[in-house]
Amino acid sequence: MNKNSKIYVAGHNGMVGRSIWQILKANGYSNLLGCPSNELDLRNQKAVKEYIEWNRPDVIIDAAARVGGMMANNDYPYQFIMENMQIQNNLIDAAFKSGVGKFIFLGSSCIYPRLAPQPLKEDYLLTGALEPTNEPYAIAKITGVKACQAIRNQFGKDYVSLMPTNLYGTHDNFDLDTSHVLPAMIRKFHDAKVNNDSFVTLWGTGSPMREFLFVDDLATAVVFALENELPYYLYNVGTGEDLTIKCLAETIQKIVGFNGKIIWDNSKPDGTPRKLMDISRMHTLGWKHQVKLEAGIQITYKWFLENSDNFKQVKIN
């Protein structure tokens, strides 16, 4: 990949997009395109088509999405399926029709069946029922994967999909109504510490097992996909290591320094029992993650403290 290639990072102001942008810059890529959402609504097909036709990028990296945790997925299923399909379909179709040669689509491990064998292999896609609590988002992302695969197979273009495990890191969303589990725990334990609360209540039983990837590691995987023509259409991106939600909570509690109790509200859903990614495809090609979980949480909490007055909070309309 030429360092002067024009690369459009959709969603460049989000947690994932920011990290990709920074890693690209650090690797010598200087011709980067980004457009904030108040100037380009990616849900608007006409606007996206005109932007891509006018700028003619060589590569598009789709890091834009409507994302959120279990509560947000449960409360706003229509927005999660419709807006994600609008965003990705507009970008993929505009890229294809404008002759963009390389497209990197980012999805999520939730595309795999709820009770698929562990660890999750790429071949398990569409072999069983999805987890109900995030089904709308998963269905949207599956359509994106299949659209890129269709263009790849039918027209021979280098369109590839990367499916990261649960992500966290700097610039994350810490809104308790819409955030994912790890940043939500950071926020809950921090608030409880500041307020001198005696306990923190968390959803579920704490027994589900989850895998977590620091956002900068995903960014290095994107650069790896950018600089190599990968032989398959779909790749898992993760650490290959998981832990229980209970263990995660205790780790975050220790890092934040909250000394109270944890109460598990088992009237709330646990979600998928386990989600561990098989990352052998990426490992075989040469990519591996670098940031250990505890170190990544420490970095994230430090950023949270330094930005507690203006950190990202996402509201869904």
C-alpha positions in Angstrom: 0.0 0.0 0.0 1.4 3.4 -1.1 1.8 5.7 1.9 0.3 8.5 -0.2 -2.9 6.5 -1.0 -6.1 8.3 -0.2 -7.7 6.5 2.7 -11.2 7.5 4.0 -11.8 6.5 7.6 -15.6 6.5 8.1 -16.3 7.2 11.8 -12.9 8.8 12.4 -14.2 10.6 15.5 -15.3 7.5 17.3 -13.3 5.3 19.6 -12.3 2.9 16.9 -11.9 5.5 14.1 -9.7 7.7 16.2 -7.4 4.9 17.0 -7.2 3.8 13.4 -6.4 7.4 12.3 -3.6 7.7 14.9 -2.0 4.4 14.0 -2.2 5.2 10.3 -0.5 8.5 10.9 2.2 6.8 13.1 2.8 4.4 10.2 3.4 7.2 7.7 0.1 7.4 6.0 -0.5 11.1 5.3 -3.4 11.3 2.9 -6.3 10.6 5.2 -9.9 11.6 4.8 -12.4 12.1 7.6 -15.7 13.9 7.8 -17.6 14.6 11.0 -21.2 13.4 11.3 -22.6 17.0 11.5 -21.1 17.5 8.0 -21.8 14.1 6.5 -24.7 11.9 7.7 -23.7 8.4 6.7 -27.4 7.4 6.9 -28.1 9.6 3.9 -27.5 7.6 0.7 -27.3 10.6 -1.6 -24.8 12.5 0.6 -22.5 9.5 1.0 -22.6 8.8 -2.8 -21.7 12.4 -3.6 -18.9 12.5 -0.9 -17.2 9.3 -2.3 -17.6 10.4 -5.9 -16.1 13.8 -5.2 -13.1 12.6 -3.0 -12.4 9.3 -4.9 -10.5 7.5 -2.1 -8.3 4.5 -2.9 -9.4 2.8 0.3 -12.4 3.0 2.7 -12.2 1.8 6.3 -15.7 1.5 7.7 -15.4 2.2 11.5 -18.8 3.9 11.6 -21.7 2.3 13.4 -24.5 2.8 15.9 -23.1 0.8 18.9 -24.1 0.2 22.5 -24.4 -2.3 25.3 -27.1 -4.8 26.2 -29.5 -2.1 27.5 -29.2 0.1 24.5 -29.6 -2.9 22.1 -32.7 -4.0 24.1 -34.3 -0.5 24.2 -33.6 0.7 20.7 -33.7 -2.4 18.3 -35.0 -0.4 15.4 -32.2 2.1 15.4 -29.6 -0.6 15.8 -30.7 -2.6 12.8 -31.8 0.3 10.5 -29.1 2.8 11.1 -26.3 0.3 10.9 -27.7 -1.1 7.6 -28.0 2.4 6.2 -24.5 3.4 7.2 -22.7 0.3 5.9 -24.9 -0.2 2.8 -24.4 3.4 1.7 -20.6 3.2 2.2 -20.2 -0.3 0.5 -22.4 0.6 -2.5 -20.8 4.0 -3.0 -17.4 2.4 -2.8 -18.2 -0.3 -5.3 -19.9 2.1 -7.8 -17.0 4.6 -7.5 -14.4 2.0 -8.2 -12.8 2.0 -4.7 -10.3 -0.9 -4.8 -10.1 -1.8 -1.2 -12.7 -1.8 1.5 -12.2 -2.8 5.2 -15.5 -3.5 7.0 -15.6 -3.7 10.8 -18.2 -5.8 12.5 -18.5 -7.6 15.8 -18.2 -11.0 17.4 -22.0 -10.9 18.0 -22.6 -12.0 14.4 -22.0 -15.6 15.5 -24.7 -17.9 16.9 -25.5 -17.7 20.6 -24.6 -21.3 21.3 -21.9 -21.9 18.7 -19.0 -24.1 19.7 -16.1 -22.2 21.4 -13.8 -20.7 20.3 -15.8 -19.0 17.6 -14.5 -19.8 14.1 -15.4 -17.7 11.1 -17.0 -20.8 9.6 -19.7 -20.7 12.3 -21.4 -17.7 10.7 -25.1 -18.4 10.0 -25.1 -21.9 11.6 -27.5 -21.1 14.4 -29.7 -18.6 16.2 -28.3 -15.3 17.4 -28.3 -13.9 20.9 -31.7 -12.1 21.3 -30.3 -9.2 23.2 -28.2 -7.9 20.3 -29.9 -9.6 17.4 -30.8 -6.4 15.4 -27.2 -5.2 15.5 -25.8 -8.6 14.6 -28.2 -9.0 11.6 -27.1 -5.6 10.3 -23.4 -6.5 10.6 -24.0 -9.9 8.9 -25.5 -8.1 5.9 -22.4 -6.0 5.7 -20.1 -9.0 5.8 -22.2 -10.7 3.1 -22.3 -7.6 0.9 -18.5 -7.3 1.0 -18.2 -11.1 0.3 -20.5 -10.8 -2.7 -18.5 -7.9 -4.2 -15.3 -9.9 -3.5 -16.6 -13.1 -5.2 -18.5 -11.5 -8.1 -16.1 -8.7 -9.0 -12.8 -9.7 -7.6 -12.3 -6.6 -5.4 -10.3 -6.6 -2.2 -13.2 -6.2 0.2 -12.5 -7.8 3.6 -14.4 -8.0 6.9 -12.7 -7.9 10.3 -14.8 -9.1 13.3 -13.3 -7.8 16.6 -14.2 -9.1 20.0 -15.4 -6.8 22.7 -13.5 -3.5 22.4 -12.5 -0.9 25.0 -10.1 1.9 25.3 -9.5 5.7 25.3 -12.4 7.8 23.9 -14.9 5.1 24.8 -18.5 5.8 25.6 -19.1 5.9 29.4 -22.8 6.7 29.4 -24.5 4.1 31.7 -27.5 3.7 29.4 -25.7 3.1 26.1 -22.2 1.9 26.9 -20.7 -1.6 26.8 -19.9 -3.6 29.9 -16.3 -2.7 30.5 -16.6 1.1 30.3 -19.9 0.9 32.2 -18.1 -0.9 35.0 -15.4 1.8 35.1 -18.0 4.5 35.4 -20.1 2.6 38.0 -17.1 1.8 40.2 -15.7 5.3 39.9 -19.0 7.0 40.7 -19.4 4.7 43.7 -15.9 5.5 44.9 -16.5 9.2 44.6 -19.9 9.0 46.4 -18.6 6.7 49.1 -21.2 4.1 48.3 -21.1 0.8 50.1 -22.0 -1.3 47.0 -22.3 -1.4 43.2 -25.1 -3.3 41.5 -24.2 -5.1 38.2 -26.4 -7.0 35.8 -26.7 -10.8 35.7 -24.9 -13.4 37.6 -21.3 -12.6 36.6 -20.8 -16.1 35.1 -20.7 -15.4 31.4 -17.2 -15.4 29.9 -16.0 -12.6 27.6 -12.9 -11.6 25.7 -11.7 -8.0 25.5 -9.4 -6.3 23.0 -7.8 -2.9 23.5 -8.8 -0.6 20.7 -5.2 0.2 19.5 -4.7 -3.5 18.9 -7.7 -3.5 16.6 -6.2 -0.5 14.8 -3.0 -2.5 14.1 -5.1 -5.3 12.7 -6.8 -2.8 10.3 -3.4 -1.6 9.2 -2.3 -5.2 8.7 -5.3 -5.8 6.5 -4.6 -2.5 4.6 -1.1 -3.5 3.8 -1.8 -7.1 2.9 -4.2 -8.7 0.4 -5.8 -11.3 2.8 -6.9 -14.6 1.2 -10.3 -14.9 3.0 -13.3 -12.6 3.2 -13.7 -12.8 7.0 -11.3 -12.6 9.9 -11.8 -12.7 13.7 -9.7 -10.2 15.6 -9.2 -10.8 19.3 -6.8 -12.0 22.0 -7.8 -15.7 22.2 -8.2 -15.3 26.0 -11.4 -14.7 28.1 -12.5 -14.3 31.7 -15.8 -14.3 33.6 -17.7 -11.0 34.0 -17.2 -11.5 37.7 -13.4 -11.6 37.3 -13.6 -8.5 35.0 -15.6 -6.6 37.6 -13.1 -7.5 40.4 -10.2 -6.4 38.2 -11.8 -3.0 37.4 -12.8 -2.6 41.1 -9.2 -3.0 42.1 -7.8 -0.6 39.4 -10.4 2.0 40.3 -9.9 1.6 44.0 -13.5 1.0 45.1 -13.6 -0.9 48.4 -17.4 -1.7 48.6 -19.4 -4.8 47.7 -20.5 -6.0 44.3 -24.2 -7.1 44.2 -25.3 -9.1 41.2 -28.8 -8.5 40.0 -29.7 -11.9 38.5 -33.1 -10.7 37.4 -31.2 -9.0 34.5 -30.0 -11.1 31.5 -26.6 -12.5 31.2 -26.5 -12.5 27.4 -24.5 -15.1 25.5 -22.9 -17.6 27.9 -19.5 -17.4 26.3 -17.9 -15.5 23.4 -14.3 -16.5 22.7 -12.8 -15.9 19.3 -10.7 -18.3 17.3 -8.0 -16.0 16.0 -5.9 -18.5 14.2 -6.5 -17.0 10.7 -5.0 -13.7 11.7 -2.2 -15.3 13.8 -1.2 -17.5 10.9 -0.8 -14.5 8.7 1.3 -12.7 11.3 -0.9 -10.3 13.3 -1.1 -10.6 17.1 -2.4 -8.3 19.9 0.0 -6.6 22.2 -1.9 -5.0 25.1 -2.7 -7.1 28.1 -6.2 -6.6 29.7 -5.1 -5.2 33.0 -2.7 -2.7 31.4 -5.4 -1.7 28.9 -7.9 -1.1 31.7 -5.3 1.1 33.5 -4.7 3.1 30.4 -8.5 3.5 29.9 -9.2 4.5 33.5 -6.4 7.1 33.4 -7.9 8.6 30.2 -11.3 8.5 31.9 -10.0 10.5 34.9 -8.3 13.0 32.7 -11.4 13.5 30.6 -14.2 13.1 33.2 -15.6 16.5 32.5 -16.1 15.9 28.8 -15.9 12.2 28.0 -18.2 10.8 25.3 -21.8 10.0 26.2 -24.0 8.7 23.6 -27.7 9.3 23.5 -30.1 7.6 21.1 -32.9 9.5 19.5 
